[in-house]
Amino acid sequence: MAGKSSKNNKQIEAERGTARKQRAAQILFAIFAIILILSMVLSAVASY
């Protein structure tokens, strides 16, 4: 019983780590997208 519980806990911790990495990747992508959009808007305003 104890061995099975330990195995489940390790699996849950691994899934949390994966979810955390995925969330960090989403945040980085969002920041990159916002910077890109602001760059394009600034370029359009500067050329207008």
C-alpha positions as CSV (number, residue, x, y, z in Angstrom):
1,M,0.0,0.0,0.0
2,A,2.7,2.5,1.0
3,G,4.7,1.8,-2.1
4,K,1.7,2.4,-4.3
5,S,0.9,5.7,-2.6
6,S,4.5,6.9,-3.0
7,K,4.3,6.0,-6.7
8,N,1.1,8.0,-7.1
9,N,2.6,11.0,-5.3
10,K,5.6,11.0,-7.6
11,Q,3.3,10.9,-10.6
12,I,1.2,13.8,-9.3
13,E,4.4,15.8,-8.6
14,A,5.6,15.1,-12.1
15,E,2.3,16.3,-13.6
16,R,2.4,19.5,-11.5
17,G,5.9,20.2,-12.8
18,T,4.8,19.7,-16.4
19,A,1.8,21.9,-15.8
20,R,4.0,24.6,-14.3
21,K,6.4,24.5,-17.3
22,Q,3.5,24.7,-19.7
23,R,2.1,27.7,-17.8
24,A,5.5,29.4,-17.9
25,A,5.7,28.8,-21.6
26,Q,2.3,30.3,-22.2
27,I,3.2,33.4,-20.2
28,L,6.5,33.8,-22.1
29,F,4.6,33.4,-25.4
30,A,2.0,36.0,-24.3
31,I,4.7,38.5,-23.4
32,F,6.5,37.9,-26.7
33,A,3.2,38.4,-28.6
34,I,2.4,41.6,-26.7
35,I,5.9,43.0,-27.5
36,L,5.5,42.1,-31.1
37,I,2.1,43.8,-31.4
38,L,3.4,46.9,-29.6
39,S,6.3,47.0,-32.0
40,M,4.1,46.8,-35.1
41,V,1.7,49.5,-33.7
42,L,4.7,51.8,-32.9
43,S,6.1,51.2,-36.4
44,A,2.7,52.0,-38.0
45,V,2.4,55.2,-35.8
46,A,5.9,56.3,-36.6
47,S,5.4,55.9,-40.4
48,Y,2.1,57.7,-40.3
